[in-house]
Amino acid sequence: MGAEAFRAAAGRTTPAGRLIVSLRWRFADPTLEAAGRGAARLAPPDSLRIDVRGPLGFGRGTLVLAGDSLWADPASMVAQVMPSRFLVWAMLGVLRAPDALERLEEAEIDGRVLVRVLESDGRSTTFEMRGDTMVGAVQERAGREVGRLVLRRDASGQVRRAEAEDKERDARLVFDIERRTASGPFPASVWHRP
């Protein structure tokens, strides 16, 4: 699969319009267990903002991916809890390539299309696709599985649960998606630091 074919496949997983996605989240690693609510604003083709908070409004965090820019507040909390940029998109069912893309490979097995993305740091991510729908992904480094993403969908095909496991950090992040709402344009301030 070439870069053009990958971009076309990614485009087919991208929502047609702006969305607000309401979710519950849970995170656990050896040093922290946290849970709460959040919302993701998606502005196709390339902008995403996730705002999360813990119980009673404590533990607030924001992650913004707008084109090639990225910021988080507080940076340390978001870096600890959130996976890499393209995996955040993948947790919402949207296919994206990592920043350090080196090579793409494709295979078809029993009606499933496997798209492997090789990064310059030696890590690879293999996305499993059924038609234009992402089922999940597996990350490997030096032939060893280091991460896994499983997407569970409802009868209409929408992602209802995303479970991301980082085996190197012994960390797990779960999104339970409660609702998707179409949105009009977002204010420009949404994509900038306060």
C-alpha positions as CSV (number, residue, x, y, z in Angstrom):
1,M,0.0,0.0,0.0
2,G,1.4,3.3,-1.0
3,A,1.0,6.6,0.8
4,E,-1.8,7.7,-1.5
5,A,-3.8,4.5,-0.8
6,F,-3.2,4.9,2.9
7,R,-4.5,8.5,2.8
8,A,-7.6,7.3,0.9
9,A,-8.2,4.5,3.5
10,A,-7.7,7.0,6.3
11,G,-10.2,9.4,4.6
12,R,-12.9,6.8,4.6
13,T,-12.6,6.4,8.4
14,T,-12.8,10.1,9.0
15,P,-16.2,11.5,10.1
16,A,-18.0,13.5,7.4
17,G,-18.6,16.5,9.7
18,R,-17.7,18.1,13.0
19,L,-18.7,16.0,16.1
20,I,-18.7,16.2,19.8
21,V,-18.2,12.8,21.4
22,S,-19.1,12.4,25.1
23,L,-17.2,9.6,26.8
24,R,-16.2,8.0,30.1
25,W,-12.6,7.1,30.6
26,R,-10.5,4.9,32.8
27,F,-6.7,4.8,33.1
28,A,-4.4,2.5,35.2
29,D,-0.7,2.0,35.4
30,P,1.5,0.9,38.3
31,T,1.5,4.4,39.8
32,L,-2.0,5.8,39.0
33,E,-5.6,4.7,38.7
34,A,-8.0,7.4,37.5
35,A,-11.4,7.6,35.8
36,G,-13.8,10.3,34.8
37,R,-15.7,11.9,32.0
38,G,-14.6,13.8,28.9
39,A,-15.5,15.1,25.5
40,A,-13.8,15.0,22.2
41,R,-14.3,17.6,19.5
42,L,-13.5,16.3,16.1
43,A,-13.1,18.8,13.2
44,P,-12.2,16.8,10.1
45,P,-9.9,16.3,8.5
46,D,-7.1,16.8,11.1
47,S,-8.2,18.5,14.3
48,L,-9.1,16.9,17.6
49,R,-9.5,18.2,21.1
50,I,-10.1,16.0,24.1
51,D,-11.0,17.5,27.5
52,V,-11.1,15.2,30.5
53,R,-11.9,15.5,34.1
54,G,-11.8,13.2,37.1
55,P,-14.5,12.7,39.8
56,L,-16.1,16.0,41.1
57,G,-14.2,18.0,38.4
58,F,-10.7,17.2,39.8
59,G,-7.9,16.1,37.5
60,R,-8.7,18.2,34.5
61,G,-6.7,17.8,31.3
62,T,-6.8,18.9,27.7
63,L,-5.1,17.4,24.6
64,V,-5.3,19.3,21.3
65,L,-4.2,17.9,17.9
66,A,-4.7,20.6,15.2
67,G,-3.0,19.8,12.0
68,D,0.7,19.3,12.8
69,S,0.5,21.1,16.1
70,L,0.1,19.5,19.5
71,W,-0.4,20.8,23.0
72,A,-1.6,19.5,26.3
73,D,-2.4,21.1,29.6
74,P,-1.1,20.0,32.0
75,A,1.5,18.4,29.7
76,S,2.8,15.9,32.3
77,M,-0.7,14.5,33.2
78,V,-1.8,14.2,29.5
79,A,1.6,12.6,28.5
80,Q,1.2,10.0,31.3
81,V,-2.4,9.1,30.4
82,M,-2.9,9.6,26.7
83,P,-1.2,7.4,24.0
84,S,0.5,8.8,21.0
85,R,-1.3,11.1,18.6
86,F,-2.3,8.6,16.0
87,L,-3.5,6.1,18.6
88,V,-5.8,8.8,20.2
89,W,-7.4,9.1,16.7
90,A,-7.6,5.3,16.4
91,M,-9.4,5.1,19.8
92,L,-12.2,7.1,18.0
93,G,-12.1,4.8,15.0
94,V,-10.1,7.1,12.7
95,L,-7.0,5.8,10.9
96,R,-4.0,8.1,11.0
97,A,-0.3,7.5,10.4
98,P,2.3,8.1,13.1
99,D,4.5,11.2,12.7
100,A,7.7,9.2,12.1
101,L,6.3,7.1,9.3
102,E,9.0,5.2,7.4
103,R,7.2,2.5,5.4
104,L,3.7,1.0,4.8
105,E,2.9,-2.6,4.1
106,E,-0.4,-4.3,3.4
107,A,-1.7,-7.9,3.5
108,E,-5.2,-9.4,3.1
109,I,-6.1,-12.4,5.2
110,D,-9.6,-14.0,5.3
111,G,-11.3,-10.8,4.2
112,R,-9.4,-8.6,6.6
113,V,-6.9,-6.0,5.5
114,L,-3.8,-5.6,7.7
115,V,-2.0,-2.3,7.2
116,R,1.4,-2.2,8.9
117,V,3.0,1.2,9.5
118,L,6.7,1.1,10.2
119,E,8.2,4.0,12.2
120,S,11.8,5.2,12.1
121,D,12.3,4.2,15.8
122,G,11.8,0.5,14.9
123,R,8.2,0.2,16.2
124,S,5.5,-1.0,13.9
125,T,1.7,-0.7,14.2
126,T,-0.6,-3.1,12.3
127,F,-4.1,-1.8,11.9
128,E,-6.8,-4.4,11.2
129,M,-9.5,-3.2,8.8
130,R,-12.7,-4.8,7.6
131,G,-13.8,-2.9,4.6
132,D,-13.6,0.8,5.6
133,T,-13.9,0.0,9.4
134,M,-11.0,-0.2,11.7
135,V,-11.2,-3.2,14.1
136,G,-8.1,-2.6,16.2
137,A,-4.3,-2.3,16.1
138,V,-1.3,-4.1,17.5
139,Q,2.1,-2.4,18.1
140,E,5.4,-4.3,18.0
141,R,9.0,-3.5,18.7
142,A,11.8,-6.0,17.7
143,G,9.2,-8.6,16.9
144,R,7.5,-8.4,20.4
145,E,4.0,-7.1,21.0
146,V,4.2,-3.9,23.1
147,G,0.7,-2.5,22.7
148,R,-2.8,-3.4,21.6
149,L,-6.0,-1.5,20.7
150,V,-9.4,-3.2,20.6
151,L,-12.4,-1.3,19.3
152,R,-15.9,-2.6,20.1
153,R,-18.7,-1.3,17.9
154,D,-22.5,-1.1,18.2
155,A,-25.0,-2.5,15.6
156,S,-24.7,0.8,13.6
157,G,-20.9,0.4,13.4
158,Q,-20.0,3.2,15.7
159,V,-17.2,2.7,18.2
160,R,-18.7,2.2,21.7
161,R,-15.6,1.1,23.6
162,A,-11.9,1.5,22.9
163,E,-9.4,-0.4,25.0
164,A,-5.7,0.6,24.6
165,E,-3.0,-1.4,26.3
166,D,0.6,-0.3,26.6
167,K,2.6,-3.3,27.6
168,E,5.9,-1.5,28.0
169,R,4.4,0.9,30.6
170,D,1.9,-1.7,32.0
171,A,-0.8,0.9,31.3
172,R,-4.4,0.6,30.1
173,L,-6.7,3.4,28.8
174,V,-10.4,2.7,28.1
175,F,-12.9,5.1,26.4
176,D,-16.6,4.2,26.7
177,I,-18.3,6.4,24.2
178,E,-21.8,7.5,25.4
179,R,-22.9,9.9,22.7
180,R,-22.0,11.5,19.4
181,T,-23.5,14.8,18.5
182,A,-23.1,16.7,15.2
183,S,-21.7,20.2,15.7
184,G,-21.5,23.5,13.9
185,P,-18.1,25.2,13.6
186,F,-16.0,25.3,16.8
187,P,-14.6,28.7,17.9
188,A,-11.0,29.2,16.9
189,S,-10.0,29.5,20.6
190,V,-10.7,25.7,20.9
191,W,-7.5,24.9,19.1
192,H,-5.2,27.4,20.9
193,R,-3.7,27.5,24.4
194,P,-5.7,29.6,26.9
